[in-house]
Amino acid sequence: MSGSPRPDWTNLQRRGRAASPCPGRRALLPAGALCWRRAVPAPSMEGGSVAAPASAPALGEEEEGCAGLWELPVERCERRPECGRCSRPQKVCLCPFLPIHPLKISACLYIIQHPAEESRVLRTVPLLAACLPPDKCKIVVGRRFSEDRYPELAAVCRNPNTLILYPGAEATNLEEIVVVSSTPSVMIIIDGTWSQAKDIFYKNSLFRLPKQVQIKTNISSQYVIRTQPTNTCLSTLECAAVALTIMEKNKNIQETILRPLQALCAFQLQHGAQIHHSKEHLLKNGLYDKPMPKNKRKLRRMELLVNNVKI
């Protein structure tokens, strides 16, 4: 049973370590590199005599194809320089669409940001913060908030003039709150996907202390490069713009804050991005091309979207 040497696939290494010609030294293979040892054929039984096996290849020949891989230069991935104001890459800076001076407002926003949102490229909170004075827009990143670790946030939540923007059956329309009382001093807004916002709101007892409010509006989101659950769901920046307009009784605030968002979406669409319709729109028009969920609760939510039931 003799044959030509074949690669020993048991020793095949993909993106693994290759032995180094130097004793006591290992070398890393770059991604996608293949390296194997040639197997020595078994001795043949011809004419009753045992044929001597072919001489094993020397170490240098064995690793001839991989010997210099660890000496290849490694390309470092460097982030493009960012603008210090809008946090966008300098080549696509949106500062021309921001107000020359921060808007003068009396209310203060606390943005509770999910950690996953912090790394998103097309996030809206940096644009919102660039439109407002630093002391009027504070961003707190995290998922769990206790009084011991966040004493300042706990004090804000216990303030009777603090509101938290989160829709629901227990929420009061923001317009009614402003009519009854003076301008609230603080508005808390949760930044994240709807499932992330729900997790933060219900699993942090601090956020159950402020009065819960919601925005009653029929406007559609202009953040068209990201999919929303329904046609009336708004991004964090849009929620803040509408809320501040109501609280400050100044319609120019909404127009000013939405301007950089409109520019961001227009730029992305000009460079290959597609318009994202809401999940509600896709379901109603038979355009939803993803597999339907097997979870009964999620499936029920999608049925409610199609039947125009508020969820």
C-alpha positions, -999 to +999 in steps of 0.1 A: +000+000+000+022+028-012+012+061-025+022+097-031+024+119+000-009+136+008-016+165+032-023+152+066-056+170+072-056+162+109-027+186+112-043+212+089-043+246+107-064+275+096-056+308+112-036+289+137+001+287+148+029+274+126+061+260+140+090+283+137+124+272+124+139+287+155+137+264+185+115+277+213+098+302+190+063+302+175+049+323+147+014+333+140-001+327+106-021+356+091-059+351+086-067+327+059-032+311+057-030+273+054-002+251+067+001+214+069+028+187+073+033+162+046+025+127+058+051+100+054+037+071+033+034+037+050+060+010+041+050-012+012+050-050+012+062-060-022+078-094-029+078-102+008+103-075+016+096-043+034+104-013+014+122+014+033+100+045+038+110+076+020+131+099+040+112+124+060+115+159+047+138+182+066+123+208+089+133+236+065+116+219+035+086+211+056+079+247+064+092+262+033+057+275+023+051+291+057+086+301+068+083+339+062+046+344+070+052+359+105+076+385+089+048+400+068+039+435+078+006+439+097-017+466+085-030+487+114-066+497+112-068+534+122-100+553+126-106+583+104-100+616+123-133+628+138-148+662+142-147+673+178-182+688+177-204+665+157-184+633+162-185+626+125-154+619+103-139+651+092-145+645+055-183+642+062-186+667+090-221+680+096-211+711+115-224+734+087-259+721+095-256+727+132-266+760+149-237+785+151-244+789+188-260+763+211-297+767+216-308+786+247-331+764+267-342+763+303-348+725+305-321+699+309-319+666+291-305+634+306-299+608+279-297+573+293-277+555+265-275+518+261-238+507+257-245+492+222-256+527+209-223+542+219-205+523+191-230+528+163-217+548+134-250+566+125-262+575+160-281+607+166-272+616+202-239+633+192-258+656+168-284+664+196-256+672+221-239+695+195-271+716+192-274+722+230-252+737+257-230+711+275-248+717+308-282+711+292-275+677+276-259+651+298-253+615+285-251+586+309-241+552+294-251+519+310-278+493+315-282+492+353-283+522+375-283+522+413-284+550+438-250+540+451-232+542+418-252+571+403-260+595+432-265+624+408-289+605+386-308+593+417-312+629+429-325+639+395-350+610+395-363+621+429-368+657+418-405+664+415-399+684+383-383+655+365-401+637+337-392+605+319-402+601+282-414+565+277-448+557+260-473+534+277-507+531+293-495+549+324-479+578+305-494+613+303-493+634+272-465+659+275-487+687+263-510+683+292-481+684+317-468+717+304-502+733+304-509+723+341-475+731+355-444+753+348-417+741+325-401+709+339-365+712+348-353+678+336-364+654+309-350+618+309-348+601+275-336+565+270-314+560+239-314+525+223-335+501+203-371+496+216-362+463+233-331+479+249-351+509+261-378+486+275-351+466+294-336+497+309-369+513+319-384+483+336-353+469+352-342+501+369-363+512+398-349+547+396-367+553+363-401+545+379-398+575+402-402+604+377-436+611+361-439+591+329-449+611+298-452+605+261-454+625+229-487+626+210-478+632+174-486+619+140-454+629+123-433+602+106-396+597+114-371+614+092-344+590+103-351+569+072-317+551+071-328+530+101-358+507+105-385+517+130-412+494+144-441+517+134-446+547+112-448+571+142-418+558+161-391+585+164-354+585+169-338+598+201-329+631+185-364+636+171-380+628+204-358+654+221-366+679+194-404+675+198-402+674+236-381+706+238-404+724+214-433+716+237-415+724+269-399+756+257-429+766+235-406+774+206-412+758+172-378+769+159-361+743+183-375+714+164-365+727+130-330+735+142-323+701+158-337+682+129-316+699+103-284+679+109-304+647+109-319+655+075-284+662+062-270+629+076-298+609+059-295+628+026-257+621+025-261+584+033-288+580+006-266+598-020-238+573-012-257+540-015-279+537+016-315+526+011-346+540+026-358+518+055-395+516+058-410+508+092-418+472+100-454+482+102-453+495+066-435+463+053-460+440+069-491+458+057-478+459+021-465+424+020-429+435+017-415+419+049-390+394+035-376+380+068-388+347+083-417+352+107-408+347+144-416+314+160-420+331+194-458+335+199-454+368+218-433+383+190-457+369+164-486+385+183-469+419+183-465+417+145-502+409+141-510+439+162-489+461+139-507+450+109-541+456+125-533+491+136-534+482+173-513+504+195-486+483+213 
